[in-house]
Amino acid sequence: MNTEYVIAFLASTAGAATPLVLASSGELVAERSGVLNLGLEGIMLVGAVAGFSATLRTGSLTIGLLAALAAGVAMSLIFGFLVLTLQTNQVATGLALTLFGTGLSAFLGRDLVGQTVAPIARLSFPVLSDIPFLGPLLFRFDSIVYLSLILVAAIGYLLARTRLGLQIRAVGEAPHSAHAIGMSVVKLRYACVLFGGAMAGVGGAYMSLALTPMWVEGMVAGRGWIALAQVVFATWKPRGLVVGAYLFGGVTVLQFHGQGMGIDVPSQFLAMLPYLATIVILVIICRDPKTILLNKPMSLGQNFKAD
């Protein structure tokens, strides 16, 4: 195994992990406020088709990403209105949102199949990008890869070190107590849900604008569910999201390399490896309930209504 192969593998892993980092980061913020959004898969699909369509029509990747962000906010606003204002069941509403997003994205993208756009350009840093091994490994990614890692660090700082982060955690742990001391529980949860939707939309757009710069129906392929699982894998801690996302990204890339090297294993088995690895890891983690309960928001999935 030569150096070029290792660099290519690790660089591909970063690309495959980025949409998961984005989607799971937004979902973590929503869940820390006490809201469980199972509609990530649908939101990512709508974000993917919105970002691709806007980029195709305008030629601007920036507009495409903004369109995906707006689409994610719009989808999460539907979810927020139903669960936070109308007090519907969070689990059932999230599942319905995934079904809605899957159908809506297929409808909106019916005329986009087969078309392509220029992928997001990779950055090049003077001197740094030319360092042997480390240059192509650390300093030749597109801007979204770097922004996703900065986002995780910012969320970690916000939740642990700021007043707003304390309020989010308080609303997630004890919403009635937070309401009693004057916090606007519903407004804060709305903001967290909309942020989660925005990040899921951008995560979906990264797939259609960077990983495979084209629109394919159902292209998210379960990554919305994986992002949800990663929040549990990380035990609701931001730094754990990066580990989970890059682990999944590595296994995803590994199956492609395995097929390329002609490994005598059915392609269907290789394709299921990333999801199988996620299930195994979750089973291992959930064997110790204390690990899960340590950071799980106490009101997660529970609706709040002011008395």
N, C-alpha and C positions, 0 to 999 in steps of 0.2 A: 504494500500500500504506500504510494508515494505522497510527497508533500502536497502536490497539486490536487490530488484526490481528497485529502483531508480538508484542505481549504475549501474546495467546492462543496463538500458535504456540510461543513459547519456553516458556510455562508448560506446555503440553501435552507438549513435548519432555521436560521434567523428569519428568513422570509416567510417560511411556513408558520412560524410561531407568532408573527406580528399581528395578524387578525385576531388570534386568540387572546393575546395580551390586551389588545384594545377592548374587545367585547367583555372579557372577564373583569377588567378593571372597572368598567362602567357598572357591571352587574354587582361587583363587590360594594360599591358605594350605595347602590340601591338597597342591597340586602343589609348593610350595616344600619340603614334607616328603618329596617323592618319590613321591606317590601320584596317579595319573591316574584320575579318576572320570568316565567317560563316561555315567554314569547321571543327570546333572543334569536332563534333560528329564523323566524318570519321577518324580524326586523333586519337581520343581516342580509337576507335575500332582497328585501325591498331597497336597502341601502346599496347593494351591489348593482341592481338594475338601474336605480336612479343615478348613481355616480357614473356608470358606463354611458347611459343615455345622454346625460348632460355633457360629458366629455366628448362624445361622438359628435354632438350637434354644435358645440362651441369651439372645440379644439383646445380647451383649457382644462388642465388637470385640476387646477385650483377650484374652478367652478364645479367640476365634477365632485370633488371631495366635499365642497359646501352643500351641494345638492344631496349627497348621501347623508351628511349630517342632518340636514333639514328633514329628510325622509325619515331618519331614525327618530328625530324629535316628534314628528307627526304621529308615527306609529306608537311611540311610548305615551304620547298625550292621550290617545284613544284608550290605552291600557290604564293610565292614571285616572282618567275620568270615570272609567267603569269601577275600578277597585277603591279609589280614594273618595270619590264623590258619591257614586251610587252604591258603594259598599258590596260589590259582587265578590265572589270567591276568587282569591288570587290565583290558585292553581288552575281552576277551570278557565278563567279568563286568559291566562297566559297560554294555555294549550290552544284556545280558540284563536288567539292572536297569531300563533305559529301557522295554523291552518289558513287563516286569512292572508297572512303575508306570503305564504307559499303560492296560493292561487293568484294573488294580486301581482306578484313578481312575474309569474308565468304569462299572465295576460299582458302586462306592460312590456315584456320583453319579446313578445311573439314576432315582432318585425326586426329584432336586433340580432337574431341568431346568425352566426357566420361572419359578422362584421368585427373589425378589430380597431384598436386605438394604439397609439404609441405608449409603451409602458412608462411608469414613473422613472425618471432618470436617476441614476446613482450619483452620489456626491463624490467628489475627488478633493482630498485635502493636500495642499502642497507639502512635499517632503514626507508627511505621515503615510500617505497612500502608497509610497514607494518603499517603505520599510519591508524587508524580506519577511515573509510569513505573516507578521502582525499587520502589515499594511492592507493586503486584500482581506484579511480576516476581521479587522476592526474599523477600517476607514474607507470602505468602498460600498456602503449600503445607501439606499435611498433615504430621504429625510424622515419618512414615516417610521422606519425602524428605530431611528434615534429618538424621535418624538414619543414613541410608545414606551420606551424605557424611562424617559424623563417623566412621562405621565405617571408611571407606577411610583417613582420616587416622590413626585408631588403629592399623590394621593396618600402615600404613607406618612409624609410630613403633615399634611392637612388633618388626617384622622388622629394623629398622635400628639401634635404640638399646637394646634390652633383652637380657638374658641368655637369656630364653626364645626370643626371635627368633633369636639366634645358634645356639641348639640346634636350632631348626627348620631353619635353613639348613644346618647341619652334617649333620643327618640326611638332608636332601635331596641334598647333594653327595656325601657319603662315609659311608654308614650303617655300614659295617664299622669304619671308623676311629672313628666316634662311639661305637659299641658297645664298642670296645677301651678307651676312656677312661671307661667307666662309664655312658654314656647309655642310657636305656631306649628303644630305637628303636621298637619295636612300640607301646608305650604312647603315645609322642609322636605317632606316625602315626595311631593310633586317635583321639586327641584332635583332631587336625587334620581328619581325615575327618568326624568327628561335627560339628565346627564348620561345615565346608563343607556338610554335609547340612542343618543347622539354617538356614543362610542361604538355601539353595535353597528350602527349605520356606516360609520367610517371603516370599521373592521370588514364589513361586507364589501365595501367599495375597494378596499385594498386588494381583495381577491380578484375583482374584475378589472382593476386598473394596473396591477403590478404582478401578481403571481401568474395569472393567465389573462392577459389584456383583451378579453372578449367576454361576451355574455353567453352563458350556458344555463339552461333551466336547471334549477336545483343545485347550482354549483357550490353552494355553501356546504352541502354534503354532511350535515350533522355537526358542524363545528359550533353551532349555537348551543347544542346540548353539551358538547365538550367544554365550552366556556363555563357553563353552569356547574359542571362537575369540578372544574378547576378551582372554583371559589371554595368548594368543600375541601378539595385537596390541599389548598393553601390555608385551611382553617381560618378563613376570613382575614388573612394577613396579606398585604400587598406584595411583599417580597416573594411569597410562595407562589404567586401567580406567574412570575417569570420562570421559575423552575418548572412548574407544570406545563406551561406553554411551550418552552423549549424542549422539554422531554417529549411531548406529543409531536412537535415539529420534527425532532430528530427521528422518531420512529416512522413518521410519514415519509420523510426523505429516504429513509433506509429501505422502505419497500420499493421505491422507484429504482434505487441503485441495485437492489437485489434482482429486480426484473431485467435491468440493463446488463447485469453480469451473467445473465442466463442461469440463475439458480433454479434447479429442477424442483420447484414448488409451485402449485397452482396459483395463478395470479390473484384469484379471489381470496386465498388465504393471506397473501402478502398485503392485499388491500385492507383486510380487516385488522391487521396488526395494531395500528394506532388506537383503534377503539377497544381492542382486547386489552392492550396495555393500560388504558385508562380504567377499565373495569377492575383489573387486577389490583391496581394501586388503590382505588377507592375501597375495595374489599379489605385490603390490608390496613388502611387508615381507620376504617369504621369498626375494626375489631376491638379497638379501645374507645369506648364511648366518651371517656374523659377528654380525649384529644379533640373530639368534635365539639363537645359542650363547652370547652375552655373558652372559645372566642365566638361561638354562635350567638347572634343577637336573640335575646329571649322572646321578643315579640315577632320574630320572623314569620311571615305568612299570615299574621293576625291583623284583621282590620281594626281601625281606630275610629271611634265616633265620640266627639266631645259631648259630655253630659250636659 
